[in-house]
Amino acid sequence: MPPRTTPCRVPGGLVAWRGALFVVAALAVCVSTVQARAAAAAPPPIVVVRLFLDVTDASAREAWPLYRQSVGALGERASLIVHHATPAGSALAGYAAAAAHVARAKGRELQLIDALVRGPITEPAGVDRALVAVGLGAAEIAEIRSPARADQAATEQRASMALGIRVVPTALVNGRVLAGAPPQLTLARALQRALEEAESLVASAAGGSLDVERVGVLRQHPEIIAAFDTLRAGEPFVTAAAAAGGQGSLGRRYRLELASDALSLGNTGSAVTVALFLDPASPWQRSELGVLLERRARSGFRLVVLPLPVVDPSSGRSASRSAGLPLALALHALRGTITPTAVGPLFQGLALGKGGTAKDLVALAVAGGADEARLRRAIDAPDTTVRLDADIRLAVRVEARPGSIFINGRRWLGRAGDGRFDTALVSAQADAVALIRRGIPARSVHSRLVANGRARSEAEMDLEAPEDLGDTSALPVLTAPTTAKQATKPVDVFLFVDFASPHSRAAFYMIRRLVHSPGTPANLHVASMASRAEPGTSPSGATFTVAWK
């Protein structure tokens, strides 16, 4: 069973919601029956903060009040959900988490967390006293040690691990990670940004109701969507949201310009083109491809696959170091080397989990009629890397992530198996037919539809606001020289950069400009996190280059 969580949306700004990774356990049924009915009648919040917390840790004393206050400031527009991520082997943390589940069932979880973080709590008796302080008694204290409550706490911990939570506190703010206990201003900005993005997202859905939090996870961290759906499966709030609008919706149209030789099933004259950005190493995205193939068998749309490797969140590797890179290169090499009739079996093989390595993928393509020698030459050819880079740049321009789906250039805000997908296909078909009736050739329909779509410019990508870093206390501090003698020795500046990232490029150019400034005795060391493994590569896979002095 997935952990059950109850979002608490306390009126009047009492509760604050915290932003970044995943929010701790569910906030419980926070009020009386009358208030609960009123909350049920209210529209769902468009900003959801999931806070993963260990209430026995000193960091909780700093993070919890900050989240409570900041989320509460947004009122009914925001919801704070708590998930108790307890460290392995900590009996006290596990006991406190079980107590929180008991308090949740009684509608007292928030108050219990308030009492626990005022601690410090050093023994189970302290947890018992906190329960009494929030109005619970001996029966509830005895219930903490019940197998059912211990299992709930363990299940929630496993859920946090499945989501990639390794450090607490961590929060997900509409799917965007915010680690540590950020400064109040940083959190306020993160919440405001989430609110503005959510409002824009709801507006782009053209009046349709929308599961904003789930769309946020799909856009920010698609690799955890399967675990995320499992986490929320038992939440009453999510069930209600799904009934109202968690079935997917069409968003705005993007300038999704597809190459003529892109891997596709169906002809360019199809009225509807569905494009999937696919990390070929991701099981859930392979399953998305399988669902799209099933839907295509009924609807006959053109299906285009754009290989796009994703970062492995558990290792922190850059995209070019991920398991999907060799597969993505192999798929790009197939363009021009595989016959159209072999594309269908290739897609089916991928969807069924075949082709798990580049070697297996080559074998799968050869079985479909591809020339093996030609294909292997194409994988190592510079043009293949250039094509992959072009798809990565296209993804950045249309704000796509691995797993993103577009229907005639309009973003599908959901997964391939979500409801309303067939309705979206009908809508896309109507748009295409309208153009055809105006004399536009069928083969030009897609390009004409996306011509005026949204696309991020170079200025937007390079000058947009940087991501909030959260807790940076563990980062090394660079101290400027304070004496003339020290000033004669150059300062070493280390920059870890992925040049596919606009944030990294902006930082690189800014720091290079500073290093070039007169009177700045500094060496700039560049670590390209997007470099491929080569002789001289560091153990982390990043090539260091000593640059300007």
N, C-alpha and C positions, 0 to 999 in steps of 0.2 A: 504493500500500500504506500502511496506517496504521502509525504507529510501534509497534514491538513492545516491550512492557515486561514485565519479570518481577518480580512483587512479592517482596520479601525479608522473610520473617517469621522473624527470628533468635531462637531460644529464649534464655531467660535475660535478656531485656531489653537485649541488646547494641545493637539498632537502635532508633532513636527515630523516630517518624513525626511529621511536621510537619503543621500544619493549615492550610488555607485554600485557596484556589483550585485549582490543579492541580499535581500532583506530577511532578517531572522524570523522565525516561526510565525504564526499568524497573529494578528493583533487581538484576536478574540472577539466575542460578540459584544462590543463595547458599551452597551447601554441597556436601557429597559426595552420592553417589547414595543412600546409606542415609538421610541426613538429608532429602533431597528426597522420598523415599518416605514418610517419616514426616510431612512437611509436607503431602503430598498426602492422607494419610489423616486429617489433622486437619480439624476444621470450618473453613470459611473465616472470615477475620476479619470482625468486624462494624463496625470503624472503619477506613476507608481514607483515607490522606492522600496526595494527589498534589501533589508539590512541584515547581514550575516554577522553575528555577535557572539562573543563569549562573555557572559555577564560576570564571571569571576575574574576576568583579566582587568588589569589597571586601565588599559586603553578604553574599556567600555565606559569608565567614569567620565572620560573626556568626550567620547563620541556620542553617547546616548542623549544627553541633554541638548547637544547641538542639533541632532537630527529631529528630536521632538519639537524643538522651538522652530526650526526652519521649515519643516513640513507643515506644521500647524499654521504658519503664516499664509499658506496657500489655501487654507480652508477646504471646502468640498472638492476643489479641483485636484487635490493630491491625496494619496493614500500611502500610509507607512505600514509595511508588513515586516515582521521580524522572524528570522530563521536562526535557530540556535546551533552554531557551528562549534562544537566542542573539540578540544584537542585530544588526540588519541592518548589513552592511558590516564586521563585526569578524572578520577572518581568524583571529585568535588564538582567539576564542570558538568559532568553527566547528571549528577544529582540535582544541580541547579536547573539544568535543562528540563529534566523530568518534572520538577516543581513548576516550571513555567507552563508546561503542558497542562498540569492540574489547574493552575490559575486561569489558563486560557478557557478551559471548560466552564469556569465559574464567572467569566467576564472580568477577571482581575489581573490579567497578564501585564498590562502596561504599568499598573500600580506596583506589581511585584518587581518588575525590572527597575522601576524608580527606587524601590527600597534596596534592592540588591546592589545597584551600582553606587549607592551612597556608602557602602561597605567600609573597608574591604571585608569580604566574606572569606574566612579562612577554614571553616569547618561546616559540616552539614547542619549543626545546630543553629548557625547563623542564618541559613536558608529557612529553617523551620520558624525562627523568630520573625523573619521577613513575611512569611505567609500569615502568621498571626497578626502582624501589623497591618495587613491589608484586609483583615476581616475574615480570614479563613481559620479553620480549627483543627482539632485532632484527627478528624476523619480524612481531611485533605492531606495532612502530613503523612498519615499511614498510606494513603494512596500513592505517594511519590515512589514508594518502593515496590509497587505492583509491577508485574511483568509487562503489562500493557503500556504503562507510562515509560518504562525503560526502553521498550521497543520503539515507541514513538520518537524518543530522543535519538536513538541509534539510527532510525530511518532518516531523520532529518539531517543527521551528520553525513550519512552516505549520499544524500541528495546534494549537499553542499560540495562534497568531493567530486561528484559527477559533473557539477557545473564548473569545476576548476577552481573552487575557492580553496586557497591554501593559507591565506593570512586574514585575520580578523582584527579590527572591523573592516569589512568590505561591503560595498553597496552596489546595486544595479539601479540606475535612475532611468526608467523607460528603456532598459537594455544597455545603457552606457555605464561602463565601469568607473567607479570612484573609490579608490583604495585609501585606507587609513582614516585618520580624523582630520579632515582638511580644515583650514581656517574658515571662519564663519562667512567671510566675503566670498571665498572660493565656492563654498557650498551654495550660497545664495545665487551666485552666477550660474552654477550648474543646474539648479532648479529652474531658474528663469529661462535658461536656454532650452531645457526639456519642455517647459510650458509652451514656449514659442514654437518649437518644432512640432509639438503635439497639435497645437492649433492649426499650423500650416498643413499637417498631415490630414487632419479631419477635414479641412477645407478642400484639399486635393482629392478627397474621396467622393467629391461631387454629391454630397448630401447623404451618402450611405453611412450607416453606423460602422464603427471601426474598433478593433481590439488594438489600441495604440501601443500598449506595452509589448505585446507579442510582435507587432511590426517592428518596434524598436530593437528587439533582440535579433530578429531576422536581418535587420540592416546593420547592426553593430557587431554582433557575435553569432553569426549563423551556425557556427560549429557546435554550439551548445543548445540549439533549438529543440532537439529531441529530448534531452534531459530537462529542459525548461518546461516543455509541455507536460512531461511526467510529473514534475514538481507541482504544477498548478492543477493537476487533474482532480484533486480532491477538495479544491477551494470553492466554497459556495459562491463567493464573489465572482470568480472566474466563470463558473457555470452560468451565472446570470449574464455576464458580459458576452459569453459566447452565444447565448440565445438571442441577445440584442444585436450583436455585430461582430462576433469573432469568427465569421465565416469567410473572410477575405473580401477585398474590394479593389476596384481599379483606381489607381492614383493618376498623377499627372503624366503627360506624354514627354518622352525624352528623344533627343536626336540620336537615336540608336542606328548608326550607319553600319550596315553589315557588308563584309567583303563578299565579292561575287563567288569566291571559292570556299566560303565558310562551310564547315561540316554541317550538312543539313539533310533532312529527310522530307521529301516533297519538293515541288518545283517552285520557282520564283513567282509563278503566276497565281499562287494560292491567295485567296482573299485575306486570310489570317496567317500571320507569322508569329509563332511563339518562340522566344529566345531564352535559353537557360544558361546562366554563367555557372559553370560546373567545376568544382574541385574534384578531379577524378579519383582522389584518394579518400574522399569522404563517404562513408557508408550511407548517411542519411540523404546526401545529395544524389547518390546513385539511385536510391529509392525514389527520389523526386523524378529522376529521368524515367524510371519505370512507370510511374503514375502518368506522366505526360505521354508516354508511348501508348498506354491503355486508352487515354482520352483521345489521342490522335486517331486510334483505330475507329472510334465512333464519329469523330468530327472532321477528320481529313485535313487539318491545318498543316502548314509547313513548320517543322521543328528544327531549330538551329541551336547547336551546342557551341558555346564559347568557353574553352578551357581556361580556368582561372584558379591557380593554387592558392591555398589559404594558410595562414600562420597556425602552427600547432600551439594552442594556448597553454598546454602543460609544460612545454619546453621553452617557450618564448623565442623560437627560431623565426627568422625572417622568412618571407614567402619563398625565396629562392633556396632556402635550406629545408623546406618542408617536403614531406613524402610525395606531395602532388606534383612537384616540379618536373621530374622525369616523365611522369605520365602526361602532363600538359604538353611537354615538348613532343612526345610521341604522337599525341593527337594532332598537334599542329603539323607535324611531318606528314600525316595522312592526307592533308589537303593537297590535292593534285596527284596523289599516288594511289588513291583508293577509288574504285568504280562506284557510281551512284547506287547500284544494286547491293553493294556490300555495306553501305552505311547502316541500313536497318539491322542486320545481324550484329554489327559492331555495337550499336546503341543497346540492343537487347543484351549482348554479352556484358557490357558495362553495368546495366541495370541489375543483372543477376549476380554481380560480384566477380565476374571473370576479368582478366586483365588487371590483376592486382599490382603487378610490377610492369615496368616498361617492356621487359622481355616477354611477359605474358600478353601484353597488349599487342606487341608485334605479331606474336603467334596467332592471336585472335584475328588480326587484320589479314594476315597471310591466308588463314583458313577461309576468309571471305573473298580472296582473289587478289590481294595486294602483292606486289613484287617485293620480296624480303630484302634483297640487296639494295634496291632503290630506296626502300623505306629507311633502312639503317643509315644510308648516306644522308638522307634528308634530315634525320634526327640530329646529326652532328653538324649540319650546314648552318652557317650564320643566319641565313634567311629565316630559318625556323625560329630562332631566338628573337629576331626582329618582329616576326608575326605575333609571337607570344607577348612581346613588349607592347605591341600595338593594341592587343586586346586588353592588357592591363591598363593602358592609358584610356582606352574607351570606357572601361569600367569606372575609372576615376571621374571621367567627364559626365557620365550618366548616373553617378552616385550608386553604383552597383557593388554588391559584395558577392562572394561565392554563394550560390543558392538563389540569387535574385532571378525573378522571372518577369519578362516583358511580353505583353500581348499587343501586337502592332505598335510597339514603342511605348505603350502605357505600362507603368509598373504595376505588377500584380502584388497587392499588399496582403500576402498570405502565402500558404504552401500550395503545392500542386493538387493535393487531395482535399483542400478546403471547399466548403460549399460556395455557391455563387460563381464557381469557375465557368460552368457552362453558360450562365447568364452573361458573363464577361465576354465569352467567345461570340455570343449572339450580337452583343453590342459592337464588338470589333468588326464582325461581318457586315453590320449595317453601315459602319463608317466606310468600309472598303467599297461596298456596292454603290454608295452615294457618289464616290469618286469615279467609278467605272461608268456610271450613267452620264457623268459629265464628259466622258470621252477619254479618261485617263487609261492607258493600257494596263491590263491586270498585272504584268510583270513590274510595273512602276508604282503600284499602289503603296507598298510599304515605304519606299523611299520618299514618296510624296507626303505620306502621313507624318513621317518623323522629321521632315525637313524643318518644320517650325517648332520642333520640340525643345525642351529645356536641355541645356548643356553647360557645364561649368567651364568658364574661361580660364586661361593661364593665370590671370590676375586673381581670380577667386581662389584657385588652388594654392597659389603662392602666398597670398596675403590674408587668408582667412585666419580667424582667431585660433591660437594653439589649443590643444587639448589640456584640460586640467590634469596635473600630474598626481594630485593627492599628496600623500605623505612622502616627502623627499628627504626626510631626516637621515636616511641611510646612504644618501649620495655623498661622494667625497666633496670637500669644500676646497676651492681654489683661493689661496690667499695672495693678495698682491704684495710685491716687495715693499718693505717699509724703510730700508736704509739704502744708501748709495752702493754699498758693497753687495747687498742682495740684488739690487737692480741690474748689476752687471751679469747676473746669471739669468738666463732665459727661463720663463715660466712655461711649463708643458701644459698644453690644453688638448684634451682628448675628446673627440667628437665621434659618437657612434651614429652613423647615418644610413638611412635607406633612401636612395635617390628616387625611388618610386613614390615616396611620401612627400606631399607638399610641405608638411611641417619640417621634415628633415632638410629639404632643399632650402627653405627659408632660414633655418638655423645655420646651415652651412654658409650661405652667402653673408649672413649677418656677422658670424664669427670671423669669417675670412676678412671682412671689411675692418673689423676691430683689430685683428692681428696685423693688418697692413698699416694701421694708423701709426704716425710718427711717434717715436719714443715708447713703443710697446715691445719690450723684450720678451717675445713669446714664440714657442714652437707649436705649431698646430699639427696634431696627429689625427689622421682621419681613419676611422674604422668603418669600412663599407660593409654593412650588415646584409647587403644584397649580393655580395660577391659569391661566386661558385668556388668550391673547394679546389685549390691549386697548390703547387709546391710553395712552401713558405706561409701557408695559411695557419692562423692560430688555432688552438684546440676548439675554440667556439665557432670556428668557421668564418671569422671576420678577418679580412686582410688589412693590416695596418700600414699606412703610408705616412712617413714623416714629411711634412710639408713646410710651409713658409716660416721664416724666422723674422 
